[in-house]
Every structure is written in structure tokens, then in C-alpha cells.
Amino acid sequence: MMDSQAVDTQAFLDAFMTLMQECAMPLFEEARTYAQGAGLEVRLELHGAEKASPGLCLLVNYPDGQLEHGFNSCCITAEPSLQKVLHEDFYSDSNQRRVQRGKLASINQMVLHTRLATFFQTAFGLQPDYIAKQHPTGFW
């Protein structure tokens, strides 16, 4: 018999993975397509609940490794023990990491579009027009 904390942790992970598949993955795939269209090298990694750090990560670099420090990343990771979501961006040129914890509800289109737009602007000086087109004036 599982204790209530184990049940809560499993329920959190189930909800997290559902949000990854239904909300985050389509938005990150859209971002991957955008980055590829901008001539960037892109990887998208989804780690399931069986992994130590389940989540989704968009890794982007200039082609041919022009950025010698490696990939910039925009990631969402589960912290099941805290029942929190970790939103983390890493910018390799400045070696800067931005981290914010949130609830499951932070995995939504508005939050993720804002994060992705900020990520591309900060890392590559790009302003993803496809995001702006999906939101009314005043979104930013």
C-alpha cells in the first residue's frame, strides 16, 4: 500500500506529464520550427516520469557550434517532492541561469509563450513574430 505522499507525488507527476504532452510540447515544437527557420541548430528533449528529472528542454545553438560554450536552453522540469515546476533558462554566452519555481498552472500557453519569446530575444536577439500574432495587442 502506498502512503499518501507517494500517491500525491504520482498524481503530480501524472498531471505534469499530461501538461507536457498537451500544452508544452506543441509550443516547444513550434519554437523548434521557428529556430530552425532562423538557421539555428535545435534539439528538443522530453524526459518521462521514469527519469530523475522529468521535463522538457529546448536546446538551441548557432550552427556549427559558433557558440563555443554550448547550447542555450529553455527547460521545464518537475520537482515532485516539492510539487513544483522549475522553469529554467540558460544562456551560454553569459553563463547566466534564470530559474523560477511555479505551480502546475504555470504550464500554460501565455506563460510559455512569454518565456519562449524572452528566451529567443535574450539568447539570439530574435523576436518570434509567430508568438505575437497569436496574442492580442497589449499582450507584451
C-alpha positions as CSV (number, residue, x, y, z in Angstrom):
1,M,0.0,0.0,0.0
2,M,1.3,3.4,-1.0
3,D,1.5,6.2,1.5
4,S,-0.4,9.4,0.8
5,Q,2.8,11.3,-0.1
6,A,3.7,8.7,-2.7
7,V,0.1,9.0,-4.2
8,D,0.4,12.8,-4.2
9,T,3.8,12.6,-5.9
10,Q,2.5,10.2,-8.5
11,A,-0.6,12.3,-9.1
12,F,1.6,15.4,-9.5
13,L,3.9,13.5,-12.0
14,D,0.9,12.3,-14.0
15,A,-0.6,15.8,-14.2
16,F,2.9,17.2,-15.1
17,M,3.4,14.7,-17.9
18,T,-0.1,15.4,-19.2
19,L,0.7,19.1,-19.4
20,M,4.0,18.4,-21.1
21,Q,2.3,16.4,-23.8
22,E,-0.9,18.5,-24.3
23,C,0.4,22.1,-23.7
24,A,4.2,22.4,-23.5
25,M,5.3,20.0,-26.3
26,P,3.2,21.6,-29.1
27,L,4.6,25.1,-28.1
28,F,8.2,23.9,-27.9
29,E,7.8,22.1,-31.2
30,E,6.5,25.4,-32.7
31,A,9.6,27.1,-31.2
32,R,11.9,24.4,-32.7
33,T,10.4,25.0,-36.1
34,Y,10.9,28.8,-35.7
35,A,14.5,28.4,-34.6
36,Q,15.3,26.0,-37.5
37,G,13.8,28.6,-39.8
38,A,16.1,31.2,-38.3
39,G,19.1,29.0,-39.2
40,L,19.8,27.8,-35.7
41,E,20.7,24.3,-34.5
42,V,18.0,22.9,-32.3
43,R,17.3,19.9,-30.1
44,L,14.1,19.1,-28.2
45,E,14.3,16.6,-25.4
46,L,11.4,15.2,-23.4
47,H,12.3,13.2,-20.3
48,G,9.5,11.0,-19.0
49,A,8.3,10.4,-15.4
50,E,10.7,7.4,-15.1
51,K,13.7,9.8,-15.2
52,A,15.2,11.5,-12.2
53,S,14.3,15.0,-13.6
54,P,11.2,14.6,-15.8
55,G,10.7,17.5,-18.1
56,L,11.1,19.2,-21.5
57,C,14.1,21.1,-22.8
58,L,14.6,23.2,-25.9
59,L,18.3,23.4,-26.7
60,V,19.4,26.0,-29.3
61,N,22.8,27.0,-30.7
62,Y,24.2,28.8,-33.6
63,P,25.0,26.4,-36.5
64,D,28.4,24.7,-36.5
65,G,28.8,25.4,-32.7
66,Q,29.7,29.1,-33.2
67,L,28.8,29.4,-29.6
68,E,31.8,27.7,-28.0
69,H,30.2,27.3,-24.6
70,G,27.4,25.1,-26.0
71,F,23.6,25.3,-26.2
72,N,21.3,27.9,-24.7
73,S,18.3,26.1,-23.1
74,C,14.7,26.8,-22.1
75,C,13.5,24.0,-19.9
76,I,10.6,22.9,-17.7
77,T,11.4,20.3,-15.0
78,A,9.2,18.6,-12.4
79,E,10.1,18.8,-8.7
80,P,7.8,16.1,-7.5
81,S,8.9,16.2,-3.9
82,L,8.0,19.9,-3.7
83,Q,5.1,19.5,-6.1
84,K,6.5,22.4,-8.0
85,V,7.6,23.1,-11.6
86,L,11.0,24.6,-12.3
87,H,11.2,27.0,-15.3
88,E,14.8,27.4,-16.2
89,D,16.6,29.3,-18.9
90,F,20.4,29.1,-19.5
91,Y,22.3,31.5,-21.7
92,S,25.7,30.1,-22.6
93,D,27.4,33.3,-23.7
94,S,26.9,34.9,-20.3
95,N,26.8,31.7,-18.3
96,Q,23.6,33.1,-16.8
97,R,20.9,30.8,-15.5
98,R,17.4,32.1,-14.8
99,V,15.2,30.0,-12.5
100,Q,11.7,30.4,-11.4
101,R,9.5,27.9,-9.5
102,G,5.8,27.7,-10.0
103,K,2.7,25.6,-9.7
104,L,1.5,23.2,-12.4
105,A,-0.8,26.0,-13.5
106,S,2.3,27.9,-14.8
107,I,2.4,25.4,-17.7
108,N,0.0,27.3,-19.9
109,Q,0.2,29.0,-23.3
110,M,0.6,32.6,-22.1
111,V,3.4,31.8,-19.6
112,L,5.3,29.5,-22.1
113,H,4.9,31.9,-25.0
114,T,6.3,34.7,-22.8
115,R,9.2,32.5,-21.7
116,L,10.0,31.4,-25.3
117,A,9.8,35.0,-26.6
118,T,12.2,36.2,-23.8
119,F,14.5,33.2,-24.4
120,F,14.9,33.9,-28.1
121,Q,15.3,37.7,-27.5
122,T,17.9,37.3,-24.8
123,A,19.9,34.4,-26.4
124,F,19.8,35.4,-30.1
125,G,18.3,38.9,-30.4
126,L,15.2,37.4,-32.2
127,Q,11.6,38.4,-31.8
128,P,9.4,35.4,-32.7
129,D,6.7,37.0,-34.8
130,Y,4.6,33.8,-34.7
131,I,4.0,34.3,-30.9
132,A,3.0,38.0,-31.3
133,K,0.5,37.0,-34.0
134,Q,-1.3,34.6,-31.6
135,H,-2.0,37.2,-28.9
136,P,-4.0,40.4,-28.9
137,T,-2.4,43.8,-28.8
138,G,-1.2,44.6,-25.3
139,F,-0.1,41.0,-24.6
140,W,3.5,42.3,-24.2
